[in-house]
Amino acid sequence: MVLDKLGDSLRNALKKITKEHIDKKAVISLSAEIKKALISGDVNVKLAKEIAQKIRDRALKEKPVKTLTAREHTVNIVYEELTNYLGKEHSSLELDKKPAKIMLCGLFGAGKTTTAGKLARYLKKKGLKIALVQTDTWRPAAYAQLQKLAKAVKVDFYGDESAKKPVEILKKSEKQFKKYDAVIIDTAGRDALNEELISEINDINKFLNPENRLLVISGDIGQSAEAQAKKFHETVNINGVIITKLDGTAKGGGALSACSATKARVKFIGVGEKLDAFEEFKPKNFVSQLLGMGDLETLLKKAEEAIDKKSAEKIGKKVLTGKGFNLNDLYEQISSMKKMGSFSQIMNLIPGLAGANIPKDALKSQEKNIDKWKFLMDSMTPEEKENPDIIKASRIKRIAAGAGRNENDVKELLKQYKQMNKMMKMMSGRSGQMKKLMKMMGKGGIPKLPGM
């Protein structure tokens, strides 16, 4: 999950509000807990105090509407104030001009080059023609790294290993830029924002005049983020932020605070090392996840990207009829789940399960089982996957040997399959309800979260 520690602290603070009637003492205690959680998550101390004070003032002054209990009203205030702090609405890139020029800047270790590859992949999936441009003449491996990323995401690449100045590279390749919808410029970094780096970024900015000047900042940077962000902002007038390494181990509050220092909104967040571990930053969705409310919008988007439409329709029919569900279908489901992320990431998006106290070891154990079952199914013949009932002792022995597992693993997989098949048949008995639910989901009939 994104920002495990901060999310846990905020949810624990809200869990203490259990009464239908919330008195002044409870509100004061809650605001103090939230301030403590934010500061421990590296949010700027002054900002943490302001957020906690706003929550306290509103919770004491505002009366809940008739449809909400006092607790629900208070939770909603927390949700709204945290969302306001993060920018309230999603902020998109400026892509109206062709080419839209996107300059990435930041210090060493922030993950600029990897982020350039992730952003190129994201924009390419939207149907845009993209070019990656390497202007880092400082780090020896920068050219090769971005070239490799461009090849991986199948976009064009420009650079010059022999160039001494970034603007030299841009002058050579600028005429080619008009062929693209967007051009992403990866700039050099340093260990600190010194005069040399400031001059270099300034030169690129003046030459290109990019519409998008994005600061790439690491989620684990801590309280020093604000000073760094201000300095970059003074240099090139930053108008957007990408926060990297915002996975479970990062505190992240420092990087989020940096945005208030620059008045620039977070555009994207990096939530892992893989090229697809990159998301649009939507404050409402982000806060929903932090508070354990889930995020159906992101879940459905991930599912849409991971699940083949024809396969989903085929399995959907089998669910409704209770007939024909086999190991091929199970294999497709497992493959799709793997594309969507880890179990903990998926569960964090599901309202009702988000924030549930399920041991992480148990989730990791289930993920290992999923990997194991996938290997076992790779060792089966098409006939066995189509008709699992034919898998008896001799076949179990061969499948186990082929996958490098023991026979009990095969038996456990078959047991799980039979349980799923039984569940499918039970669900088919309620096909009318199922069709109604699927129709509702198809029309976007998804309940919205408080404040959305």
Protein Blocks (a to p, Z undefined) as FASTA:
>chain_A
ZZkllmmmmmmmmmmmmbfbdcfklmmmmmmmmmmmmmmnopafklmmmmmmmmmmmmmm
pccdfkbcfklmmmmmmmmmmmmmnnopacdddfkbccdddddeddehklmmmmmmmmmm
mmmmnopacddddfbfkbmmlmmmmmmmmmmnopaddddfkbmbfklmmmmmmmmmmmpm
bdcddddddfbdcfklmmmmmmmmmmnopabdcddddfklojmlmmmmmmmmmmnopabd
cdehiafklnolmmmmmmmmnopacfbdcfbjbfklccdddfklmmmmmnonopfklmmm
mmmmmpcfklmmmmmmmmmnopoiafklmmmmmmmmmmnopfklmmmmmghjgopacdfk
lmmmmmmmmmmmmmmmmmpcfklmmmmmlmcfklmmmmmmmnopafklmmmmmmmmmmmm
mmmmmmmmmmmmmmmmmmmmmnopacddehZZ
